[in-house]
Amino acid sequence: MTTTMKRLTAAVLATTLVVALSGCSNWSKRDRNTAIGAGAGAIGGSVLTNGSGLGTVGGAAVGGIIGHQISK
């Protein structure tokens, strides 16, 4: 991959991240905890199952439920 392509990819990813996170600015604490739990669970599920799609989705579901329950 060329340097120009790496820079373009980084710029696109950064822009996407900024746009995605700006939509989360008015979320409640429970909503944020649910999203964070789902993200962490997806990463954990993917790592534990060596990238299995089912493991990633299962981890996201369990993490989202835990994140939702923590903020009660």
trRosetta pair geometry for C-beta under 8 A, 3 or more apart (Angstrom, degrees):
i j d omega theta_ij theta_ji phi_ij phi_ji
1 5 5.0 -120 -174 87 89 128
1 6 5.7 106 130 -59 116 89
1 9 7.9 -17 -178 -6 140 143
2 5 4.7 95 57 8 80 103
2 6 7.0 -141 97 -6 43 87
3 6 5.6 -53 -149 35 34 113
3 7 6.4 32 154 -18 66 105
4 7 5.8 -55 -149 37 31 110
4 8 6.3 30 153 -18 65 108
5 8 5.6 -54 -145 38 32 112
5 9 6.2 34 155 -20 65 106
6 9 5.8 -54 -147 37 29 112
6 10 6.3 29 154 -18 64 107
7 10 5.7 -54 -147 37 31 111
7 11 6.3 31 154 -19 65 107
8 11 5.8 -54 -147 36 30 111
8 12 6.4 29 155 -17 65 106
9 12 5.9 -55 -147 37 30 109
9 13 6.3 28 155 -17 65 108
10 13 5.8 -56 -145 39 29 110
10 14 6.2 30 156 -19 65 108
11 14 5.8 -54 -144 37 29 111
11 15 6.3 29 156 -18 64 108
12 15 5.8 -56 -147 38 29 111
12 16 6.3 30 155 -19 64 108
13 16 5.7 -55 -146 37 30 112
13 17 6.3 32 155 -21 64 107
14 17 5.7 -54 -148 35 30 113
14 18 6.5 30 155 -19 64 105
15 18 5.8 -54 -148 35 31 110
15 19 6.4 27 156 -14 65 108
16 19 5.9 -58 -147 40 30 108
16 20 6.1 27 157 -18 66 111
17 20 5.8 -58 -143 39 27 110
17 21 6.1 16 163 -11 65 112
18 21 6.2 -62 -142 42 24 103
18 22 6.3 30 158 -28 62 108
19 22 5.9 -53 -147 27 28 113
19 23 7.4 29 155 -19 58 101
20 23 6.3 -59 -168 26 33 110
20 24 7.5 23 144 -15 63 109
21 24 5.5 -57 -157 32 48 114
21 25 7.7 77 148 -54 66 79
22 25 6.0 -14 -166 -26 45 115
24 27 5.1 -26 -169 -10 71 127
24 31 7.9 -169 -152 124 88 115
24 32 7.0 102 176 -99 115 86
24 35 7.2 -99 -129 51 134 173
27 31 3.9 -124 -173 90 107 130
27 32 5.1 132 108 -53 126 81
27 35 7.5 -20 -178 -2 167 136
28 31 4.8 100 52 4 74 102
28 32 7.2 -140 95 -3 40 86
29 32 5.8 -55 -150 38 33 111
29 33 6.2 32 154 -18 67 108
29 71 5.3 175 121 -149 96 134
30 33 5.8 -56 -145 38 30 110
30 34 6.3 33 154 -22 64 106
30 68 6.3 48 -176 -142 92 63
30 71 4.2 -173 -100 97 67 143
30 72 7.8 63 -108 -67 114 51
31 34 5.7 -55 -150 34 30 113
31 35 6.5 26 155 -15 64 106
32 35 5.9 -58 -149 39 31 109
32 36 6.1 28 155 -16 67 109
33 36 5.7 -54 -141 40 31 110
33 37 6.0 33 157 -20 64 109
33 67 4.2 179 147 177 74 88
33 68 6.6 153 101 -80 101 29
33 70 5.6 -138 178 68 140 109
33 71 4.4 167 29 -39 156 125
34 37 5.8 -56 -146 38 26 111
34 38 6.3 27 155 -19 63 107
34 64 5.2 38 -172 -159 80 77
34 67 4.6 155 -102 103 28 113
34 68 4.4 40 -94 -72 101 83
34 71 7.8 -76 -38 15 77 131
35 38 5.7 -54 -146 36 30 111
35 39 6.4 29 156 -17 64 106
35 64 7.6 24 -84 -117 23 89
35 67 7.2 -129 35 130 30 157
36 39 5.8 -55 -148 37 31 111
36 40 6.2 25 156 -13 66 109
36 67 5.6 163 70 -130 77 141
37 40 5.9 -57 -142 42 29 107
37 41 5.9 30 158 -20 65 112
37 63 4.1 180 158 159 71 75
37 64 5.2 145 97 -95 104 25
37 65 7.4 -129 132 47 140 34
37 66 5.1 -170 -157 75 136 83
37 67 2.1 -146 -11 -34 135 119
37 68 6.9 -111 45 -16 150 62
37 70 7.3 163 -69 10 135 124
38 41 5.7 -56 -141 40 27 112
38 42 6.3 32 157 -23 63 105
38 60 4.6 37 -168 -167 80 80
38 61 7.5 35 -124 -71 89 20
38 63 5.1 151 -97 94 24 103
38 64 3.6 29 -75 -71 96 95
38 67 6.6 -86 -21 23 65 142
39 42 5.8 -52 -147 32 28 111
39 43 6.6 25 155 -14 62 104
39 60 7.5 33 -72 -122 21 89
39 63 7.2 -122 46 125 33 145
40 43 5.8 -55 -151 37 33 110
40 44 6.2 30 153 -16 66 109
40 63 5.2 -178 75 -153 78 141
40 67 7.8 133 36 -62 113 122
41 44 5.6 -56 -143 42 31 111
41 45 5.9 32 158 -19 67 108
41 59 4.1 179 159 156 74 71
41 60 5.0 149 94 -98 106 24
41 61 7.1 -128 129 45 146 33
41 62 5.2 179 -150 73 138 77
41 63 1.9 -147 -30 -18 123 126
41 64 6.5 -96 29 -18 145 62
41 66 7.2 143 -68 31 126 116
41 67 7.9 -116 -21 -19 117 111
42 45 5.8 -54 -141 39 27 110
42 46 6.2 28 158 -20 62 108
42 56 5.1 36 -159 -172 78 80
42 57 7.5 20 -116 -85 89 25
42 59 5.2 146 -96 94 24 105
42 60 3.8 28 -70 -73 92 96
42 63 6.7 -98 -17 33 59 144
43 46 5.8 -57 -148 37 27 111
43 47 6.3 25 156 -17 64 108
43 59 7.3 -130 49 130 33 142
44 47 5.8 -57 -145 37 29 109
44 48 6.1 21 161 -14 66 112
44 59 5.0 -174 77 -159 82 134
44 63 6.9 139 34 -67 121 128
45 48 6.0 -59 -140 41 27 107
45 49 6.1 -4 169 8 65 115
45 52 7.9 -91 152 70 87 88
45 55 4.4 178 168 153 89 72
45 56 4.9 154 100 -105 112 26
45 57 7.3 -120 121 40 156 28
45 58 5.4 165 -138 74 143 79
45 59 1.9 -144 -31 -20 119 131
45 60 6.6 -85 21 -20 142 62
45 62 7.5 133 -66 35 121 113
45 63 7.8 -118 -22 -19 109 116
46 49 6.6 -75 -139 52 21 89
46 51 5.6 28 -169 -104 87 41
46 52 7.4 -170 -128 46 51 54
46 55 6.2 140 -88 104 32 103
46 56 4.3 35 -72 -92 88 96
46 59 6.7 -106 -16 36 61 150
47 50 7.9 24 -176 -72 25 31
48 55 6.3 -151 79 -177 87 132
48 59 7.3 145 34 -78 117 133
49 52 3.8 -70 137 28 123 115
49 54 7.3 -116 160 76 165 77
49 55 2.8 -165 19 -56 155 172
49 56 7.3 -120 56 -36 125 62
49 59 7.9 -149 4 -32 117 121
50 55 7.9 79 40 40 50 158
51 55 7.8 87 91 60 12 123
51 56 7.5 2 -161 -47 36 117
52 55 3.9 79 72 9 106 110
52 56 6.7 -172 90 -12 55 82
53 56 5.6 -54 -148 35 32 112
53 57 6.3 26 157 -13 67 106
54 57 6.0 -55 -144 41 30 106
54 58 6.0 30 156 -18 65 111
55 58 5.7 -55 -140 41 28 112
55 59 6.1 31 158 -20 64 108
56 59 5.9 -55 -147 37 26 110
56 60 6.4 27 153 -19 62 107
57 60 5.6 -53 -148 35 32 113
57 61 6.4 33 153 -20 65 105
58 61 5.7 -54 -148 34 31 111
58 62 6.3 24 157 -12 66 107
59 62 5.9 -57 -143 41 30 106
59 63 5.9 29 158 -17 66 113
60 63 5.8 -57 -140 42 26 110
60 64 6.1 30 158 -22 63 108
61 64 5.9 -55 -147 34 26 111
61 65 6.5 25 156 -17 61 106
62 65 5.8 -55 -151 36 31 111
62 66 6.4 28 154 -16 66 107
63 66 5.7 -55 -145 39 32 109
63 67 6.1 32 156 -18 66 108
64 67 5.7 -54 -143 39 29 111
64 68 6.2 31 156 -21 63 108
65 68 5.7 -56 -148 35 29 113
65 69 6.3 22 156 -15 64 110
66 69 5.9 -61 -147 40 30 108
66 70 6.3 39 155 -32 66 103
67 70 5.8 -47 -146 22 30 115
67 71 7.3 18 162 -12 59 104
68 71 6.8 -71 -165 33 28 101
69 72 5.9 -29 -166 -10 47 117
